[in-house]
Amino acid sequence: MSRPVYLDYAATTPVDPRVAAAMAQCLTAEGDFGNPASASHEYGEAAAARVAKARAQVAAAVGAEPQDVVWTSGATEANNLAIFGVAEYYREQGRHIVTARTEHKAVLDPCRELERRGWRVTYLVPDAGGILRPEQIAAALQPDTVLVSIMHVNNEIGVIQDIAALGAICAAHGAWLHVDAAQSVGKCAVAFAEFGVDLMSLSAHKVYGPKGVGALLLSGRGRAEKVHLRALQFGGGQERGMRAGTVATHQVVGMGLAFEMAAPAAPEESQRIAGLREQLWQGLAGLGGVFRNGDPRHSVPHVLNVSFADVEGESLLAAIRGQLAVSTGSACTSALQEPSYVLRALGRDDQLSESSLRFGLGRFSSETDIETAVAVVGGAVTRLRRVGGR
Ligand SMILES: *Cc1c(COP(=O)(O)O)cnc(C)c1O
C-alpha cells in the first residue's frame, strides 16, 4: 500500500537528510550536545560555536545581520513575541495596530487578544487577487499607530505583498513594521534590511528544516533607536533577554543549514515548480467551473489554490483522501470545517470559499505527481457533480 501523493508543502516539508544529519551531531555523547550558554567548558563552547554559525546562516539567507536573530520555537512564537512585545513596550506611545484580514492565525489571534486588552486594530481587506495596495496601508495609519503587521507570502494562496513599499511608508510615519515571512524563504527574495523591515518572523519547517524552531529578526532600520520589545518569558536571559530558555542547539543548527541550502537553488527550483503548477492548473481548468484564488502575477510558484463550483469541500476532501495529501486552506484552521476566511476576504462566496483545495508544490514534486493529482481530483469532482445532479 503506497502512501498518498504529497502536495501539501505549504503546511510542512520533510527535513532534508543533510539537515537531519547535522542535527544528529548535536544530540549524543560523541557530538556537540553541550549547553550553548555554558561558557566554562569546551562542551558549551562547541555548542555555542554551532549556534553562532546557524545565526550567521539564517541572517545571510534573508539579508540580515547575525545579531538581528532571536531564536524561537517557530513563526507562531515569533509573531506573538513581535506583536505583544512591541505593543507592550510602546503602550504609552499608542495602542493602534494595522494588519490584514488575510494574515495567518498566528498574527490575527494575538491582535484579537490585544483588542480584548484595550488596543484598536484595523484589519485591511485586500483586492480580489489578495493584494494590498501601499496607499491602503498609508491611509490606515493613525497618530497612535505603533505597529503594522503584514505577511510577505500568504500561506493559503501564495500571493506576495510589496514589503519594500510598506517599509518606506511605515518608516516615514514612525510605525514599526512586522512581517511574517514564514512562507518566503527559498521561494522568493527576502531582504530584511533592504525592505526596511523592523521585525520579521521565520520558520524552519516550510524550508526542509525541522518543526519547532524559528526566529524573530529585530532591527532598527538605521533609526536613532532600535526596535524594543517587552519579553514574553523570563528566565536565564538567553537571546539578550528577549527569549529566555536554553537554545535548542540541534534545532537551530537544522534551521541554519536548511536556510543556507534554500537560497542558491531557488531560481532554477522556482522555474521547475512554476512549470508543474502550470501543468496542474491546465489539468484542473479543463474540468470547468474551476476558479483560481490569488493573483498569479504576484505569487510564488509553489502554491495553487482553486475553488470548485457545485462541489462540497468536505465531500471533495473525503473523495481524494488516501490518494492525494492536500489541504483546504490552512492546516491550522482546517480542523474546523468552515469556509476559508482568506478566500472570504477576497470576496469569494461561501460555496467557493468552502470548496477550495490548496496544492503546495516542493522539492520532491514530479510531473507524475501532478498527473496523479489531476486524475484524482478530476475524477472526484466529476463524480460528485454527477451525484449532486449538477
Ligand atoms: C506556518 C506558518 C506560521 C506558523 O509557523 P510555525 O513555525 O509552525 O509556528 C505562521 N505564519 C505563516 C504564514 C505560516 O505559513
The ligand as an SDF file (V2000), in Angstrom:
LIG
                    3D

 15 15  0  0  0  0  0  0  0  0999 V2000
    3.4620   28.0010    9.1010 C   0  0  0  0  0  0  0  0  0  0  0  0
    3.1900   29.4300    9.2950 C   0  0  0  0  0  0  0  0  0  0  0  0
    3.2090   30.0010   10.5730 C   0  0  0  0  0  0  0  0  0  0  0  0
    3.4460   29.1870   11.8120 C   0  0  0  0  0  0  0  0  0  0  0  0
    4.7870   28.7750   11.8840 O   0  0  0  0  0  0  0  0  0  0  0  0
    5.2290   27.6680   12.9580 P   0  0  0  0  0  0  0  0  0  0  0  0
    6.7160   27.6400   12.8290 O   0  0  0  0  0  0  0  0  0  0  0  0
    4.5700   26.4050   12.5210 O   0  0  0  0  0  0  0  0  0  0  0  0
    4.7690   28.1380   14.2810 O   0  0  0  0  0  0  0  0  0  0  0  0
    2.9850   31.3490   10.6680 C   0  0  0  0  0  0  0  0  0  0  0  0
    2.7500   32.0990    9.5890 N   0  0  0  0  0  0  0  0  0  0  0  0
    2.7100   31.5850    8.3510 C   0  0  0  0  0  0  0  0  0  0  0  0
    2.4560   32.4800    7.1990 C   0  0  0  0  0  0  0  0  0  0  0  0
    2.9250   30.2350    8.1660 C   0  0  0  0  0  0  0  0  0  0  0  0
    2.8730   29.7330    6.9340 O   0  0  0  0  0  0  0  0  0  0  0  0
  1  2  1  0
  2  3  1  0
  2 14  2  0
  3  4  1  0
  3 10  2  0
  4  5  1  0
  5  6  1  0
  6  7  2  0
  6  8  1  0
  6  9  1  0
 10 11  1  0
 11 12  2  0
 12 13  1  0
 12 14  1  0
 14 15  1  0
M  END
$$$$
